[in-house]
Structures are given as structure tokens and as C-alpha cells.
Amino acid sequence: MGNSNAVRAALDHAGLKQKNLAEVYGVSKQSMNNKFKRDAWFGKDLARIAELTGAELAFVFHDGTKIRIQTDSQKDDQQEEEQ
């Protein structure tokens, strides 16, 4: 499955649409549609989408080890909790 299909599935699971994602990114529906067509996703995009949809982004290894990738806002929240 391409990343665009994974993003669509995550949005659908969260009850969101591409237009909602366009609003979050502050771009037009057409610009977001182009991003989906090009399958042009950076790691930072995927982390942001995971946060928006209530999912997590992680490296999952065959032995079951999972290393979670945090967004900048999640890092900020963690630092505030530690203080």
C-alpha cells in the first residue's frame, strides 16, 4: 500500500476527509489532492497525520520491538510534564 493509501485509511478510520487535512495544512483541497496523487509524504507529514488521527507512528521490528516517533508538539508536551 502506498503512503497515500495509508493516509486515506488513517483519515477514514478517524472519520476525517482530505479536506480536513487540507484545512490543517492551510492549503487548498486541490493542493492536498495533488499531494495524494504524487504520494509525496515526508516523515514529518506522517507524524503530523498520526497525531491528527489519534494514531502513532513507529518503527515496528520483527521481534515486536516498537520505537515511537513523536511530533514536535508531543515532544513539547513531554518536556512540560517533566518540569
C-alpha positions as MATLAB code, in Angstrom:
seq = 'MGNSNAVRAALDHAGLKQKNLAEVYGVSKQSMNNKFKRDAWFGKDLARIAELTGAELAFVFHDGTKIRIQTDSQKDDQQEEEQ';
ca = [
       0.000    0.000    0.000;
       1.389    3.410   -0.924;
       1.651    6.097    1.701;
      -1.311    7.985    0.219;
      -3.476    4.894    0.661;
      -2.273    4.564    4.251;
      -3.059    8.242    4.904;
      -6.545    7.805    3.395;
      -7.129    4.746    5.586;
      -5.992    6.624    8.714;
      -8.218    9.589    7.890;
     -11.174    7.291    7.213;
     -10.615    5.426   10.479;
     -10.643    8.763   12.334;
     -13.759    9.955   10.475;
     -11.833   12.666    8.628;
     -11.564   13.617    4.954;
      -8.833   15.021    2.723;
     -10.473   18.435    3.044;
      -9.940   18.289    6.833;
      -6.266   17.587    6.258;
      -6.070   20.471    3.768;
      -7.509   22.780    6.442;
      -4.922   21.622    8.993;
      -2.126   22.242    6.477;
      -3.644   25.566    5.409;
      -3.739   24.615    1.727;
      -6.473   24.264   -0.874;
      -8.297   20.993   -1.474;
      -6.626   20.852   -4.893;
      -3.137   21.228   -3.423;
      -3.859   18.426   -0.970;
      -5.281   16.287   -3.775;
      -2.023   16.802   -5.704;
      -0.029   15.673   -2.659;
      -2.093   12.479   -2.554;
      -1.649   11.885   -6.306;
       2.140   12.362   -6.099;
       2.300   10.213   -2.955;
       4.545   12.989   -1.638;
       4.741   12.450    2.122;
       7.650   13.324    4.352;
       8.160   11.673    7.719;
       7.099   14.894    9.425;
       3.827   14.816    7.440;
       3.117   11.251    8.530;
       3.857   12.057   12.177;
       1.503   15.053   11.979;
      -1.238   12.933   10.395;
      -0.791   10.261   13.049;
      -1.262   12.903   15.738;
      -4.327   14.349   13.972;
      -5.963   10.940   13.636;
      -5.134    9.757   17.144;
      -2.685    7.147   15.862;
       1.007    6.714   16.493;
       3.871    6.450   14.057;
       6.520    3.917   14.939;
       9.251    1.621   13.717;
       7.993   -1.902   14.414;
      10.563   -4.687   14.256;
      10.003   -8.382   13.581;
      10.742   -9.206   17.216;
       7.890   -6.931   18.333;
      10.093   -4.033   19.408;
       8.353   -0.720   18.730;
      10.068    2.663   18.663;
       7.553    5.510   18.611;
       8.172    8.645   16.562;
       6.975   11.827   18.244;
       5.826   15.080   16.688;
       7.266   18.377   17.876;
       4.107   19.116   19.895;
       4.300   15.707   21.589;
       7.930   16.427   22.490;
       6.903   19.811   23.893;
       4.143   18.173   25.966;
       6.592   15.598   27.318;
       9.107   18.302   28.286;
       6.375   20.240   30.118;
       5.362   17.104   32.036;
       8.994   16.512   33.075;
       9.358   20.027   34.517;
];
